C-alpha cells in the first residue's frame, strides 16, 4: 500500500484542529463571562454599598457589651453569665419595650466575614434569650452595616419607650377617654 491507504493520521490531524478551535472558542467565552460578571459586580456594589462605621467607645444606658476573642462567634461562660443576669434584671422592661442586639468587630477583615461574625454573635444572644424563655417578639437585630471597634464584642441594650410604636388597638377605651388629645381634643 502506498500513502493512500492510511486513514488514521489525517483523522487525528483533523480532530486535533477541531479540539484546538473548541478550546479557543471556550476561552473567549470564559473571558467574556468573567468581564461581564465583574461589570455586574461593580454596578451592584455601587448601588448597594455596605456602610462601615465606627461604634462609639461609650456604651448606651442599660447596655451590656460582651467582649469576645477575634473570630469568636459564641459566648463564653463568663459572657453567658453576664447576659443571663442582665436578662433577668431587665426581664420586665424587655417584655414591655424590647431590646436591640448588635455586634462589632475589629478592622482588617473582609466585609462578608465581618457581617457574618456580627450576625452569628447576635444570633447567639438571641438563642440565649430563647433558652431562658425571655420574649423575643420585640427584639431588633441591628447589623445593617459593618460595625468597627477596637475589640470584638456583642451587645444588647433596652429600647427606650419612645422607640416602641404604640398601636391604637392596644389602648383601652378608658385610656382614650382620659386623654383628650387621643379623642380629638387639643
Long-range contacts (C-beta under 8 A, 24 or more apart in sequence): 50-111, 50-115, 50-145, 50-146, 51-144, 51-145, 51-146, 52-111, 52-145, 52-146, 52-148, 53-145, 53-146, 53-147, 53-148, 54-147, 54-148, 54-149, 55-104, 55-147, 55-148, 55-149, 59-155, 59-157, 60-157, 61-157, 61-158, 62-90, 62-93, 62-157, 62-158, 63-155, 63-156, 63-157, 63-158, 64-155, 64-156, 64-157, 65-153, 65-154, 65-155, 66-153, 66-154, 66-155, 67-151, 67-152, 67-153, 68-121, 68-151, 68-152, 68-153, 68-154, 69-152, 70-105, 70-106, 70-152, 71-117, 71-152, 72-152, 73-117, 73-120, 73-121, 73-124, 74-124, 75-124, 75-125, 75-128, 75-154, 79-154, 80-128, 83-125, 83-128, 83-156, 84-128, 84-132, 86-156, 87-128, 87-129, 87-132, 87-134, 88-132, 90-158, 91-134, 93-158, 94-134, 94-135, 94-138, 94-158, 95-135, 95-138, 96-161, 96-164, 97-138, 97-158, 97-159, 97-160, 97-161, 97-163, 97-164, 98-137, 98-138, 98-139, 98-140, 98-158, 98-159, 98-164, 99-138, 99-139, 99-140, 99-156, 99-157, 99-158, 99-159, 100-139, 100-140, 100-141, 100-142, 100-156, 100-157, 100-159, 101-125, 101-126, 101-139, 101-140, 101-141, 101-142, 101-154, 101-155, 101-156, 102-141, 102-142, 102-143, 102-147, 102-154, 102-155, 103-143, 103-147, 103-152, 103-153, 103-154, 103-155, 104-147, 104-148, 104-149, 104-152, 104-153, 104-155, 105-146, 105-147, 105-148, 105-149, 105-152, 106-148, 106-149, 106-150, 106-151, 106-152, 107-148, 111-146, 114-146, 114-147, 114-148, 115-143, 115-146, 117-152, 118-143, 118-146, 118-147, 119-143, 121-154, 122-154, 124-154, 125-154, 125-156, 138-164
